[in-house]
Amino acid sequence: MEMLYNSDSFTVVQVDRPADGDAPARGGYEIVDKHARKGIFIEGVVAEGFKAGVQALMDSEDPSADEFDDFIEGYTELAQQPLVLH
């Protein structure tokens, strides 16, 4: 697990699970919307689209935190899982 992004609004963590026995390696991104207090885990094709979008932002000239937050917000609109502290 590696934190990739952390702002006042969002946290993005990359999660990689290595292959184990019959289970193949898997990975994805956990995105937490701090204001809505909800999170979402994306994997597969959706995660690849997220990664490509972030890379496009990084390749643009001097991207701002607001641009990253706006991009991430498009994914958190699907978040249904409420945050719970243990």
SVG drawing of the C-alpha trace seen along z (x, -y; Angstrom):
<svg xmlns="http://www.w3.org/2000/svg" viewBox="-23 -25 28 47">
<polyline fill="none" stroke="black" stroke-width="0.4" points="0.0,0.0 1.4,-3.4 -0.1,-6.9 -0.1,-8.6 -2.0,-11.8 -3.2,-13.7 -5.0,-17.0 -7.5,-18.7 -10.3,-17.0 -9.0,-13.6 -6.6,-10.8 -5.5,-8.3 -3.8,-5.0 -2.4,-2.5 -3.1,1.1 -1.2,4.0 -1.9,7.6 0.6,10.1 -0.4,13.5 -1.1,16.0 -1.6,19.7 -4.4,19.9 -5.3,16.2 -3.7,13.9 -2.0,10.6 -4.5,7.7 -4.3,4.1 -6.2,0.9 -6.8,-2.5 -8.6,-3.4 -10.0,-7.0 -11.3,-8.8 -13.4,-11.9 -12.7,-13.6 -15.6,-16.1 -18.3,-13.5 -16.7,-11.0 -17.0,-8.2 -14.5,-6.0 -14.3,-3.9 -12.0,-1.1 -11.4,-0.9 -9.6,1.8 -9.4,3.3 -10.4,1.2 -11.6,-1.7 -8.3,-1.8 -6.4,-1.8 -8.5,-4.8 -7.8,-6.5 -4.1,-5.9 -4.1,-7.2 -6.0,-10.4 -3.6,-11.1 -0.6,-10.6 -2.2,-13.0 -2.5,-15.6 1.1,-15.0 2.3,-15.4 0.5,-18.7 2.3,-21.9 2.4,-22.7 -0.9,-21.0 -2.4,-22.5 -3.8,-20.6 -7.3,-21.9 -7.0,-20.2 -6.1,-16.9 -9.0,-17.4 -11.4,-18.1 -10.3,-14.9 -10.5,-12.7 -13.9,-14.2 -15.3,-12.5 -14.5,-9.1 -15.7,-9.8 -19.2,-10.7 -19.7,-6.9 -18.5,-6.3 -21.0,-4.6 -18.9,-3.2 -19.0,-5.5 -15.8,-6.0 -15.7,-4.2 -13.0,-4.6 -12.1,-1.5"/>
</svg>
